[in-house]
Amino acid sequence: MMTDTPDLILWNPIARRRRSPSDDFLDNGLAILKAFLAEQGFEVEVIDWARSNQWDKMTPRLLAVINRFLASRLLSSRDSQSKTGRMVSRLVSPLFILTQDLMSAVQKYFQNKMIRELAEYVRDSGCRVVGIKTWYGETYLAAKYFARLVRKLAPEILIVAGGPHPTTYREAVLEDGVFDLAVAGEGERALEGILSLAGRIQSKDKLLNEISRVAGLSSLKNIIYRQNGKVEVSPPENTDANRKVIPVYDNLEGKTWVHVIVDSLGCPWGRCNFCTHSRTYRKYSVRRPESVVDEIEQMVSRGIGIFRFAGSSTRLSHACRIAELIEQRGIRIFFSMFARVESRAAEQHVYEKLVGSYRQLLRSGFRSVFLGAESGNDTVNELVMNKGVMLKDIVATVKAMREASAIEGLPLDIGISLIYPAPTMGKISLGQLKAENIRLVEQVNPDSVLVSPPAPFPGSSWFNDKDRFGFELGESFVRKMLEYDYVLYKPLFLWPEIDMKLEGLSLRKIFEECGSLRKTLEDKGFVTEVTDVQFLMMRNAGYAGKEGVLTFKNQTQLAILSCDYRWIDSLQARVNLASMAQASINKS
């Protein structure tokens, strides 16, 4: 930790349990904030708990080993149709739930202890402002617990919430009075303004009043604040990806060496009914390809050779310009990205251009991709999703990727996402939608399918026009969503209900439908719930083919269920070695 007095401490909290092998990727958001604010003359300390060794601190090894033994027996008997298998499942299940409850209690004790120690450190640091990256479920509860402790131990420290939660839920983040301020969207200039004022105004009350006044005049963008007893949101700043600085990573211990690089902000489409990008970003902004590749070269010089493009839907033409520069400079890396289905992809001239574009991307190191398909039904995609693409476009886009991969002789893992169940608006039955989703998957034969339940986020058309889309949302819906802990492998009966329905389906019924599609696809031999970045990890760790994907998924599930993270730690070590090895190729 720092010896100089920091102007700002940034904390990245974690849930008590891991959610994914990619939980401990390098956090480019915090590193960008630190680099930008350092350029403005501020001293910033980043305390990033998303590290493999941090989860180990909260997890008793012996109990994790017992959990792993029980989880492995439970998983092996889960699909068994034999009498013995069913008996093993009945015997093991209650014991496993008991050990899970015990594990959670022990983890909560250690997590709270570490948070109390952190709050004391912040109190003694002399800092004026603390920023907290806020996420879902347990992580959000941890952030609130920490904020309350800081408020009690050091009441003059300004507490600012940032990250995904304020960006998505806006005013709701400040409604319970735990945080003083919040930042929605990009935080660099918002924090610069807050720190500049904090340097001049010593009283916290006066500082908050001045921040509220300046934000109320729209001179401080992206701020969520209180004024006259009401929560207000200042206007969003103009979107400009070219204002991004190159992040600075001070401590790589316990991190997976995959760098997430900002190639763009916002979305080139920005009209999906379920999405909130249009509220966060005023426009789609691409970063100069030269700047993106300059950053890639800097990270390669630091020993990082694996990348993920951060764009929510990187425009293909922009990605190709970056790829062209990568080739021109002779840089050899691996990367993944989230791509958009190409409109009119089935038309021959568009299809041929697509093949050429993906060939270029593959030559520059492109190895995995995720596409937002959302639905296999054109009526749902048009009226419910407003994706701007049809079934034939999805099929043709994936086909073009496969053809490009075959021509270049280079591997490409392709994942697609589906939202199910989805609003049907009385146009089709839920059974028909499920069947057409299955037919889509059978047509495109992806390497993975991510099946997600519907979520009417505040600011989206699904939320703003909920009645038209068949959602029933109670008054407590947004507040409950802030703390809802969505964990993929949790048994259905453990999911708490919240005040939400979709066309008469309760939340638990929604999860049940979602799980049924996932299970049907798995029974048909398709892999589910493996993301593009996880493909990057497993391939670089040596897991090849579909067999490697299944091994990766099974080991991941076992590790997360049991909290025995030795396999994930070993995976991280192999990925880091591969990342360094790939980077070193560029020095020869």
CORMOBEL-V43309 format. One line per field, one symbol per residue. phi: phi as a letter, one per 30 degrees, with the letter a starting at -180 (. if undefined). burial: # if it has 16 or more other C-alpha atoms within 10 Angstrom, else .. A space follows every 50 residues. Layout:
phi = ???
burial = ???
This chain:
phi = .dcddddbccccdbddcdcadcecdeddddddedddddddjccbccccdd bedddddccdddddddedddddddddcdcdcddddddeddddeddddddd ddedddddddddddddddddddeddidcbbcbdcbdhedddddddddddd dddbddddcccbidddddcheddcdcidcdbbccidcedddedddddddc cddddddddddddddddidbdiccbcbhibdbbddddddbddddcddccd bcdicddbcdcdcabibdcibddcccedddcdadbcdeeddddededddd dcjcbbbbddedaddddddddddddedddidbbbabacccdddidddedd ddddedddddddddjdbabbcddiaccddddddcdhdibceddddddddd ddddddddibdbcccbcbcadbechidbdddddddddddedddchddabc ccddbddejddeddbeddciccbddceddddecdcdbecdeedcdddbdb bbhidddddddddedddeddddddjcdbiccddddedddddjdciddddd dedddddddddciccddddddeddddddddddddedcd
burial = .....#################.##############....######### ##.###.###..###.##.#####..#.......##.##..#...#..## ..##.###.###.###.##..##.#.######################## #.##.###################...##################..#.. ...#..##########.#.########...#######.####.######. ...####################################.###.###.## ..##############.#########....################...# #..############################################### #####.....###############....#..##.###.##..####### #############.....#####....#..##.##............#.# ###.###########.##..#....################.#.....## .##.###########..##.##########.###.#..
